[in-house]
Amino acid sequence: MGAALPLGDPAPADGALPLDVRTDAGVDFGVYLHVPFCRVRCGYCDFNTYTSSELRGARQDQYADTLLREIELSVGVMAAAGPLRAASTVFLGGGTPTLLPAGDLARMLDGVRDAYGLVPGAEVTVEANPDTVTDAVAAELAAAGVTRMSIGMQSARPHVLAALDRTHDPANVRTAVAAARAAGLDVSVDLIYGTPGESLEDWRASLEEAISLGPDHLSAYALIVEDGTKLARQIRRGELAEPDDDLEADMYELADDMLGAAGLQWYEVSNWARGPEHRSRHNLAYWRGADWWGYGPGAHSHVAGLRWWNVRHPAAYAARLAQGASPAAGRERPDAASRRLEEVLLRSRIREGYPVAELLAEGRHAVAGLVADGLVEGADAVRGHIVLTRRGRLLADAVVRTLTQ
């Protein structure tokens, strides 16, 4: 049911922010709408999601109304911190948002629009399982204001999907992409590499299939074995092999080569886009430290340096809102050192890089060595930005440790 919530200070029952938290009209405001429902639990997944047998006390058909209550509550909370800002991006994630009727997703988006408004040209993304996308669903979402669909392909190989416990029909990825295209939506495709039993040729086949779909955007994530998942138990029992770091590095390099040749350029370590206009503006806002409110059970929010997170289970989430209380479970305000570390960690992952001038002296002195080691682009460093080479992207955590030691 997802990783445990972080430790932090208790959040007040009314959700009010500390009096010294003031919003900045010049900082983008994004909205994340969490839909925590899945038909089955994938073996690798530790997200805050629930199958029908795990809901106990929460109803999927009432979820949109419950989330709309949190949106209503948030308006008063945000108004006390400064003028309300229109949302620059909205991301409906999960879980599988498209398990809900498209009309419910539309009502949730309308709730954001009514409460805050959307900036002209706002990016509105819906994550989707390929088996849940039809022409009618895509058309209804587009009519509601959705601009972008992120389709969970993961792999084109049935045995890889089986190892991940993914149940969708691989053929339906093409059907879902066609439906999204027909509705006028941008298309992003998500892939996972490094699954036990996946060879380099399996990965090549998945990349070839994904590229043949002509996506505007593609995300490729190395499989992470999370504690407490079915996959972790299978590996611990010796039923599946652990992911191979060297093979994963080869897979990443192959992806970068093939995607680049197909006109998709990297702009974040795990993300490629067909031109800047197709980059995920919502995710870029996270990496750049913008403000966002995350609605739904277990969702996290960030406003003016303050972070908070909601109770995890949909039943507890619904119960709090039914009582007129905030669903926030806890919150924290990281100190300056923690914020600096996180800024370097996140902003160095993106193509525009991290400003050398914003590093502490020790970090600035380390840049020349990172360039010499082939981890940071020399020309960009001369221009004042830390931009990772491809080798640096593979060793991004080590680069960050060097810059922040």
C-alpha positions as CSV (number, residue, x, y, z in Angstrom):
1,M,0.0,0.0,0.0
2,G,2.9,2.3,-0.5
3,A,5.9,3.5,1.5
4,A,5.3,4.8,5.0
5,L,4.7,8.5,5.4
6,P,7.7,10.5,6.5
7,L,8.1,11.7,10.1
8,G,7.2,15.3,10.7
9,D,5.2,17.7,12.9
10,P,1.5,17.2,13.3
11,A,-0.7,19.1,10.9
12,P,-3.5,21.2,12.3
13,A,-7.1,19.9,11.9
14,D,-8.1,22.8,9.7
15,G,-5.0,22.5,7.5
16,A,-3.9,26.1,8.1
17,L,-0.4,27.0,7.1
18,P,2.0,28.7,9.5
19,L,1.4,32.4,9.6
20,D,4.9,33.1,8.2
21,V,4.3,31.0,5.0
22,R,3.6,33.5,2.2
23,T,3.2,32.6,-1.4
24,D,5.0,34.3,-4.3
25,A,2.9,35.3,-7.3
26,G,6.0,34.8,-9.5
27,V,6.3,31.1,-8.6
28,D,4.3,28.6,-10.6
29,F,1.5,26.7,-8.9
30,G,0.8,23.1,-9.9
31,V,-1.9,20.6,-8.9
32,Y,-1.6,16.8,-8.5
33,L,-4.8,14.8,-8.3
34,H,-4.1,11.3,-6.9
35,V,-6.4,8.4,-7.9
36,P,-5.4,5.5,-5.7
37,F,-7.2,2.6,-7.5
38,C,-5.8,-0.3,-9.5
39,R,-7.3,-3.5,-10.8
40,V,-4.3,-5.5,-9.6
41,R,-1.2,-4.7,-7.6
42,C,1.9,-4.9,-9.7
43,G,4.7,-6.8,-8.0
44,Y,7.2,-3.9,-8.1
45,C,4.9,-1.1,-7.0
46,D,5.1,0.6,-3.7
47,F,2.9,3.6,-4.6
48,N,-0.1,4.4,-2.4
49,T,-2.6,2.4,-4.4
50,Y,-5.4,0.0,-3.6
51,T,-7.3,-2.8,-5.3
52,S,-11.0,-3.3,-4.6
53,S,-10.2,-6.0,-1.9
54,E,-8.0,-3.5,0.0
55,L,-10.4,-0.5,0.1
56,R,-12.4,-1.5,3.3
57,G,-14.6,1.5,4.1
58,A,-13.9,3.6,1.0
59,R,-16.0,3.6,-2.2
60,Q,-14.5,4.2,-5.6
61,D,-17.7,5.6,-7.0
62,Q,-17.7,8.4,-4.3
63,Y,-14.0,9.3,-4.7
64,A,-14.4,12.3,-7.0
65,D,-16.9,14.0,-4.5
66,T,-14.5,13.3,-1.7
67,L,-11.5,14.8,-3.5
68,L,-13.6,17.9,-4.4
69,R,-14.0,18.5,-0.7
70,E,-10.3,18.8,-0.3
71,I,-10.1,21.2,-3.2
72,E,-12.8,23.4,-1.5
73,L,-10.9,23.3,1.8
74,S,-7.6,24.2,0.1
75,V,-8.9,27.5,-1.3
76,G,-9.3,29.0,2.2
77,V,-5.9,27.7,3.3
78,M,-4.1,29.1,0.2
79,A,-6.0,32.4,0.3
80,A,-4.6,33.0,3.8
81,A,-1.1,32.7,2.5
82,G,-1.5,35.2,-0.3
83,P,-3.4,35.8,-3.6
84,L,-4.6,32.7,-5.3
85,R,-2.7,31.6,-8.3
86,A,-4.1,29.9,-11.4
87,A,-2.7,26.4,-11.9
88,S,0.0,26.2,-14.6
89,T,-0.2,22.4,-14.7
90,V,-2.5,19.6,-13.5
91,F,-1.5,16.0,-13.3
92,L,-4.0,13.2,-12.6
93,G,-1.9,10.3,-11.4
94,G,-2.2,7.1,-9.5
95,G,-2.9,4.3,-9.4
96,T,-4.9,4.2,-12.5
97,P,-6.9,7.4,-13.0
98,T,-8.7,5.9,-16.0
99,L,-10.3,3.3,-13.8
100,L,-12.7,6.1,-12.8
101,P,-15.3,7.2,-15.4
102,A,-14.0,10.0,-17.5
103,G,-16.8,12.1,-16.2
104,D,-15.4,11.8,-12.7
105,L,-12.0,12.9,-13.8
106,A,-13.6,15.8,-15.6
107,R,-15.4,16.9,-12.4
108,M,-12.2,16.8,-10.5
109,L,-10.5,19.0,-13.1
110,D,-13.5,21.3,-13.1
111,G,-13.1,21.6,-9.3
112,V,-9.5,22.9,-9.8
113,R,-10.7,25.2,-12.6
114,D,-13.5,26.6,-10.4
115,A,-11.3,27.0,-7.4
116,Y,-8.1,28.4,-8.9
117,G,-8.5,28.8,-12.6
118,L,-6.0,27.5,-15.2
119,V,-3.4,29.6,-16.9
120,P,-3.8,29.9,-20.7
121,G,-2.3,26.9,-22.3
122,A,-2.1,25.0,-19.0
123,E,-0.7,21.5,-19.3
124,V,-3.2,18.9,-18.1
125,T,-2.0,15.2,-18.0
126,V,-3.8,12.0,-17.3
127,E,-1.9,8.7,-16.6
128,A,-3.6,5.8,-18.2
129,N,-3.4,2.0,-18.4
130,P,-3.5,0.9,-22.0
131,D,-6.5,-1.4,-21.4
132,T,-8.6,1.5,-20.1
133,V,-8.3,3.9,-23.0
134,T,-11.0,4.0,-25.7
135,D,-11.8,6.6,-28.4
136,A,-14.7,7.7,-26.2
137,V,-12.7,8.0,-23.1
138,A,-9.9,10.0,-24.8
139,A,-12.5,12.3,-26.5
140,E,-14.3,12.9,-23.2
141,L,-11.0,13.7,-21.4
142,A,-9.9,16.1,-24.2
143,A,-13.3,17.8,-24.1
144,A,-12.8,18.3,-20.3
145,G,-9.5,20.1,-20.9
146,V,-6.9,17.3,-20.7
147,T,-4.0,18.1,-23.1
148,R,-1.7,15.1,-22.5
149,M,-2.0,11.4,-21.9
150,S,0.8,9.4,-20.2
151,I,0.4,5.7,-21.2
152,G,2.0,3.0,-19.0
153,M,3.5,0.7,-21.7
154,Q,6.5,-0.5,-19.5
155,S,7.5,-3.2,-22.0
156,A,6.6,-4.8,-25.3
157,R,7.7,-8.2,-24.2
158,P,5.0,-10.4,-22.6
159,H,7.4,-12.3,-20.3
160,V,8.8,-8.9,-19.0
161,L,5.2,-7.7,-18.3
162,A,4.5,-11.0,-16.5
163,A,7.5,-10.5,-14.3
164,L,6.2,-7.0,-13.4
165,D,2.7,-8.4,-12.9
166,R,1.4,-6.0,-15.5
167,T,-1.8,-7.4,-16.9
168,H,-2.4,-5.2,-20.0
169,D,-2.4,-6.5,-23.5
170,P,0.7,-5.2,-25.2
171,A,-1.4,-4.6,-28.4
172,N,-3.6,-2.2,-26.6
173,V,-0.7,0.3,-26.2
174,R,-1.0,1.1,-29.9
175,T,-4.8,1.3,-29.6
176,A,-4.5,3.7,-26.7
177,V,-2.0,5.9,-28.5
178,A,-4.3,6.1,-31.5
179,A,-7.2,7.0,-29.4
180,A,-5.2,9.8,-27.7
181,R,-4.0,11.1,-31.0
182,A,-7.5,11.1,-32.5
183,A,-8.6,13.2,-29.5
184,G,-5.8,15.7,-30.2
185,L,-3.8,14.8,-27.1
186,D,0.0,14.9,-26.7
187,V,1.2,11.3,-26.0
188,S,3.9,10.2,-23.5
189,V,4.9,6.6,-23.1
190,D,6.4,5.1,-19.9
191,L,8.9,2.3,-20.0
192,I,10.8,0.3,-17.3
193,Y,14.1,-1.4,-17.8
194,G,16.1,-3.9,-15.8
195,T,13.3,-6.3,-15.0
196,P,14.5,-9.8,-14.0
197,G,14.7,-11.9,-17.1
198,E,14.8,-9.0,-19.5
199,S,17.7,-9.1,-21.9
200,L,19.3,-6.2,-23.8
201,E,17.6,-7.5,-27.0
202,D,14.2,-7.5,-25.1
203,W,14.8,-3.9,-24.2
204,R,15.8,-3.0,-27.7
205,A,12.5,-4.5,-29.0
206,S,10.5,-2.5,-26.4
207,L,12.3,0.7,-27.5
208,E,11.7,0.0,-31.2
209,E,8.0,-0.6,-30.5
210,A,7.7,2.6,-28.4
211,I,9.5,4.7,-31.0
212,S,7.2,3.3,-33.7
213,L,4.3,4.8,-31.9
214,G,5.7,8.3,-32.5
215,P,5.3,9.6,-29.0
216,D,5.9,13.2,-28.1
217,H,7.6,12.2,-24.9
218,L,9.0,9.1,-23.3
219,S,10.1,8.2,-19.8
220,A,12.4,5.3,-19.1
221,Y,13.0,4.3,-15.5
222,A,15.4,1.7,-14.1
223,L,13.5,-0.9,-12.1
224,I,14.0,-0.2,-8.3
225,V,13.3,-3.1,-5.9
226,E,11.4,-1.5,-3.1
227,D,11.3,-3.2,0.4
228,G,7.9,-4.7,1.2
229,T,6.9,-5.4,-2.4
230,K,6.1,-8.8,-4.0
231,L,9.1,-8.4,-6.2
232,A,11.5,-7.9,-3.3
233,R,10.1,-11.1,-1.6
234,Q,10.6,-13.0,-4.9
235,I,14.2,-11.9,-5.2
236,R,14.9,-12.6,-1.5
237,R,13.6,-16.1,-2.0
238,G,15.7,-16.6,-5.1
239,E,12.7,-16.9,-7.4
240,L,14.0,-14.0,-9.5
241,A,17.4,-12.5,-10.0
242,E,18.3,-9.1,-8.7
243,P,18.6,-6.3,-11.4
244,D,22.1,-6.1,-12.9
245,D,23.6,-2.7,-12.6
246,D,25.9,-3.1,-15.5
247,L,23.1,-4.4,-17.7
248,E,20.9,-1.5,-16.7
249,A,23.7,0.9,-17.6
250,D,23.9,-0.7,-21.1
251,M,20.1,-0.4,-21.4
252,Y,20.2,3.3,-20.5
253,E,22.9,4.0,-23.1
254,L,20.9,2.0,-25.7
255,A,17.8,4.0,-24.9
256,D,19.7,7.3,-25.2
257,D,21.2,6.3,-28.5
258,M,17.9,5.1,-30.0
259,L,15.7,7.8,-28.7
260,G,18.2,10.5,-29.8
261,A,18.3,9.0,-33.3
262,A,14.5,9.1,-33.4
263,G,14.4,12.8,-32.5
264,L,13.6,12.5,-28.8
265,Q,16.2,14.5,-26.8
266,W,16.9,14.0,-23.1
267,Y,16.0,16.8,-20.8
268,E,16.0,15.0,-17.5
269,V,17.9,11.9,-16.6
270,S,15.0,9.5,-17.2
271,N,13.0,11.6,-19.7
272,W,13.2,12.5,-23.4
273,A,11.0,14.8,-25.5
274,R,10.4,15.7,-29.1
275,G,11.4,19.3,-28.6
276,P,11.1,21.6,-25.6
277,E,7.4,22.2,-26.1
278,H,6.7,18.5,-25.3
279,R,8.6,18.3,-22.0
280,S,6.5,17.5,-19.0
281,R,6.0,21.0,-17.5
282,H,4.4,19.5,-14.4
283,N,7.5,17.3,-13.6
284,L,9.8,20.2,-14.4
285,A,8.0,22.2,-11.7
286,Y,8.9,19.5,-9.2
287,W,12.5,19.4,-10.2
288,R,12.7,23.2,-10.1
289,G,11.1,23.6,-6.7
290,A,7.9,25.3,-7.7
291,D,4.7,25.1,-5.5
292,W,2.1,22.4,-5.8
293,W,-0.9,21.0,-3.9
294,G,-1.3,17.2,-4.0
295,Y,-4.9,16.1,-3.5
296,G,-5.9,12.6,-2.5
297,P,-4.8,10.0,0.1
298,G,-1.1,9.9,0.7
299,A,-0.5,12.9,-1.7
300,H,2.3,15.3,-0.9
301,S,2.2,19.1,-1.2
302,H,4.8,21.9,-1.2
303,V,4.2,25.6,-0.8
304,A,6.8,28.3,0.0
305,G,9.2,25.8,1.5
306,L,6.6,24.0,3.7
307,R,5.8,20.4,2.9
308,W,2.9,18.3,4.1
309,W,1.3,14.9,3.3
310,N,-2.2,13.4,3.6
311,V,-3.3,10.3,5.5
312,R,-2.7,7.3,3.3
313,H,-5.8,5.1,3.3
314,P,-8.8,6.3,1.2
315,A,-11.2,5.5,4.1
316,A,-9.3,7.7,6.5
317,Y,-9.0,10.4,3.9
318,A,-12.7,10.3,3.2
319,A,-13.6,10.3,7.0
320,R,-11.6,13.4,7.7
321,L,-13.1,15.4,4.9
322,A,-16.6,14.2,5.8
323,Q,-16.0,15.8,9.2
324,G,-14.8,19.0,7.7
325,A,-11.2,18.4,8.7
326,S,-8.0,18.5,6.7
327,P,-6.7,15.1,5.6
328,A,-3.1,16.3,6.2
329,A,-1.3,13.9,8.5
330,G,2.0,15.8,9.0
331,R,4.3,18.5,7.7
332,E,7.9,19.7,7.8
333,R,10.0,22.7,6.8
334,P,13.5,21.4,5.8
335,D,16.5,23.5,7.0
336,A,18.7,25.4,4.6
337,A,21.3,22.6,4.3
338,S,18.6,20.0,3.4
339,R,17.0,22.4,0.9
340,R,20.4,23.1,-0.8
341,L,21.1,19.3,-1.1
342,E,17.7,18.7,-2.6
343,E,18.0,21.6,-5.0
344,V,21.4,20.3,-6.3
345,L,20.0,16.7,-6.5
346,L,16.9,17.7,-8.5
347,R,18.1,20.6,-10.7
348,S,21.4,18.9,-11.7
349,R,19.2,16.1,-13.3
350,I,17.7,18.4,-15.9
351,R,19.2,19.6,-19.1
352,E,19.5,23.3,-18.1
353,G,21.6,22.2,-15.2
354,Y,22.5,23.7,-11.8
355,P,24.2,27.1,-11.6
356,V,27.8,26.8,-10.5
357,A,27.5,30.2,-8.7
358,E,24.9,28.7,-6.3
359,L,27.2,26.0,-5.1
360,L,29.1,26.3,-1.8
361,A,32.9,26.9,-2.3
362,E,33.8,23.2,-1.9
363,G,31.3,22.3,-4.6
364,R,32.6,25.0,-7.0
365,H,36.1,23.7,-6.5
366,A,35.0,20.2,-7.3
367,V,33.6,21.1,-10.8
368,A,36.9,20.9,-12.6
369,G,37.5,17.4,-11.4
370,L,34.0,16.3,-12.5
371,V,34.7,17.7,-15.9
372,A,38.0,15.9,-16.1
373,D,36.3,12.7,-15.1
374,G,33.8,13.1,-17.9
375,L,30.8,13.5,-15.6
376,V,30.0,17.1,-16.3
377,E,29.9,18.9,-19.7
378,G,33.0,21.2,-19.8
379,A,31.5,23.8,-22.2
380,D,28.4,24.2,-20.0
381,A,30.6,24.4,-16.9
382,V,32.5,27.3,-18.5
383,R,29.1,29.0,-19.1
384,G,28.3,28.6,-15.4
385,H,26.0,25.5,-15.3
386,I,26.5,21.9,-14.1
387,V,25.1,19.8,-16.9
388,L,25.6,16.0,-16.7
389,T,27.2,14.0,-19.5
390,R,25.7,10.7,-20.3
391,R,28.2,9.0,-18.1
392,G,27.3,11.6,-15.4
393,R,23.6,10.8,-15.8
394,L,24.5,7.2,-15.0
395,L,26.4,8.3,-11.9
396,A,24.2,11.3,-10.9
397,D,24.1,10.4,-7.2
398,A,27.9,10.4,-7.0
399,V,28.1,13.7,-8.8
400,V,25.7,15.2,-6.3
401,R,27.7,13.9,-3.4
402,T,30.8,15.5,-4.8
403,L,29.1,18.8,-5.3
404,T,27.6,18.9,-1.8
405,Q,30.4,17.3,0.3
